[in-house]
Amino acid sequence: MANIKIKLVKSLNGRHAKHIATAHSLGLKKIGNETVQPDNPQTRGKIAQIGYLLQVTEE
């Protein structure tokens, strides 16, 4: 199964509470944090919601 590498590139300060919660559910808390997640519909939905804060690369 493929994985996706996700990096937080913009601050969470002043964002909607749901967007902050989504970032935390992906394991991202500070600018520069990276995580590797499975490429599935749940992860893609989270990326779609807060994509403006992220840098995504497929592995």
Secondary structure, DSSP 8 states (H G I E B T S, - for coil): --EEEEEE-S--TT--HHHHHHHHHTT--STT-EEEEE-SHHHHHHHHHHGGGEEEEE-
